[in-house]
Amino acid sequence: MTATDEHLDQAPELDEGPETAPEAPDVEEAPPIDLDSLPGGARGALEAILVVVERPVDELSLAAALGTDVARVAELLAELVAEYERDGRGFELRRVAGGWRMYSRAEYADVIGRFVLDGQTAKLTQAGLETLAIVAYRQPVSRARVSAVRGVNVDGVMRTLVARGLVEEVGQDPATGAVLYGTTETFLHKLGLTSLDELPPLAPYLPEMDALDDLSGDMQ
């Protein structure tokens, strides 16, 4: 017997029993919420969620948060819409961009505008508004084309719009390779629109836009 054979004979026997997968750690689920115990019940809970959301939230997400079904949430939403309209509240519940969110009523636009002009909230500059309008109506559009329409360099303004989440990259121009930009869902939310189709027609106010667009295309 060689030293190697002797070493193998002395090796401890291994238990080749069936392998078992390690047990998954227990995950403690959040206890269900008794909506009936809350002052406003399911309606109050739904309102509380809608008051704090920053983006429109869909009915499925609302149903999951309340621990109820989508049909019940749709019923509650309809009740809230009717109640706010009937009572003449300063806000309304709108379905926007596939979800629901609270918005101030259009009738109070002057009051909101005064609040904004008093410097209580940050607002876009005139250059930012003009650039955003061009992107909204001409998207997908490159920075070069926006610059041609405005007649000035818009690189800094575009960076600001991207940083604010109003504009984003949506692809590349197959002919030039230029980055193309379009508006975001946040843009729709801010304007209270469901889709870009709801933007008012621009041609009656700026009939020369088509000519500018053709010119800017030649400059890319």
N, C-alpha and C positions, 0 to 999 in steps of 0.2 A: 504493500500500500504506500502510495506516495504521500508526501506532506500535503499535497493539494487534496487528495482523496480523504485523508484524515480530517482536514479542516471542514470539508463538506459534510462528513458524517457527524461532526459535532455542531453543525449549524442548527439553531433552534427551529422547530417546526412552526410553520405559519398557519394561522387559522384562516381557512379559505371559505368561511361561511358567507352567506348572501350579503351583498353590499346594501346598505340602507342610506337613502338620501338624508342629508342633514335637515332637521326640522326647521321649517320657516318660523321666524320670530312672530310672536303673536302681535297683531296690529289692533289696537283698541279703537273700535269705531266710535264716532261721536254719537252720543245719545240722541234720540229723536226729540224734536222740539214740540211741545204741546202748544200748538197755535191757539187753541181755545182758551188757554190760560192768560193770553196776552190781552191787553185792553181793547185793541182793535181787531183781534182775531187774525185770520188770514189776510184780510184786506189791509189792516194796519201793518202787518209784516211785509206785505208786498210794497206798500208805500215807502216804508223805511228803506228798502233796498233801492227803489227807484230814485230816492232823494240823494243817495250817496254815490251812485254809479257815475263814472266819468264818460262812459261810452254806452250807446244803446245796447241793451241786453235782450237776448231772444227768449221766447216763451219756454223753451226746453230748459234753459239755465235757471230761469225763475222757478219752474216747477221743481227742479232738483233741489234748489235752496230751501223751498218751502216744504218739501216732502209730500207733494201732491201731484196730480196729473196735469197734463198740458191743457186739457179741456177746462178744468177748473180755473187755471191761471187765465186763460182767454176770457172766461166769463167775468172774472174779477177786473181784468183790464178794461173790458167794455163798460163795466159799472163805474170805474174811476173816470174814464173819459167822459161819460154822460154827466157824472156828478160835478166835475170841474167846469163843464160847459154850462150846466144849469145854474150853478152858484156864482158864475162870473169871476172865477179865481184869476189871480194875476199870472198864473201859469197854466199850462196844459200838458196833457200826456199825448205824445206823438209816436207813431210807428215810423222809424227812420232807419234806412240802411239795414233792414232785416231785423231790427230790434226796437225796444221801447226805451224812452227817456223823457224826463221832464224838461220843458222849455218855457221861457217867458212868452206871454202872448204878444202878438204883433201890435195890438192896440197900445201897448206900453213901450213901444220902440223909442219914443221921444224921451221918456223917463230914463230908460236904459242908456240911451245915447248921451244924456247929460251926465250920468254917472261915469261913463267911459271918458268923456271929455274932461271931467274933473281930475283925470289922472289916476283913478282908482284901479284900473286894469291896464296891462300892457297892450298896445295896439300896433299894427303894422304901419310903416311909413307909407307915404304916397307911392314911392317907388316899389315898395313891396306889394301893395295892392294892385298896381298896374301890371307888374310881372306875374302875379298870381292869376290875374284875369286872363292874360295871354295864354298861360299854361292851361287854364281851365277850358278855354274855348278852342285851343289849337292842339291839344294833346292827342297822341304823344308828340312831343316837340323837343328839339335840342336847344341848348343854351345859345348856340350861334343864331338860331332862328329867332329866339326871343330877343336877343340883342339887336338883331336887324330890325325887328318890328319897333322896339323902343328907341333905337338909335343910340344906345349907350351900352357899355359893358355891364352885364347882369350877374357876373360870377359871384360877387359878394351877396347880392340879394337872393340868388338861388340857394346859396349855402344857408342863409337865414331861414328860408322857407322849408328847406329840408330839415333843419334842426328843430323847427317848430312842428314837424310832422304833417305839414300841409301839402308837401310835394315829395315825390319819391322817384327813384330810377325805375323805369318800366321796360327797358330793353335797349337795343342798339339799332341805329339806322343801317340796314343791310348794304346801302350804297356807300356811305361815308364812314361807318363805324362809330359815329358820334353817339354819345349816351342820350337816350330819350327820357323825358320826364313827363309825369302825369300827376294828377291830384290824388289824394288819399281818401280813405274813409273818414278820417278826422276832418278833412275839408267839408265833406257832406254833412257831418255831424254839426259843425260850426254854423253852417248855413241852414240847417234844418231840412235838408233834401234827402230824398230816398235814392235818387240816382241823378246822373248828369243830364238826363233827358229833361229834368225839371228846371235847368238853367234857362233864364229868359233869352229869347233870340237876340243876337247882337247885331246882325246885319243891318237892321233899320237905323241903328244909331251910328255905326261905323261902316258905311258902304265901301270905303277904300281898303278894308282889311284884307280882302282877297288879293288885291294888287300887292299889298305889302307882303303877304304870305308868299306870293310867287317870287318877289324880289329876294326875300330872305332865303328862299330855297336855292337860288342861284349863288348866294354868298357862302354856302356851307363848304 
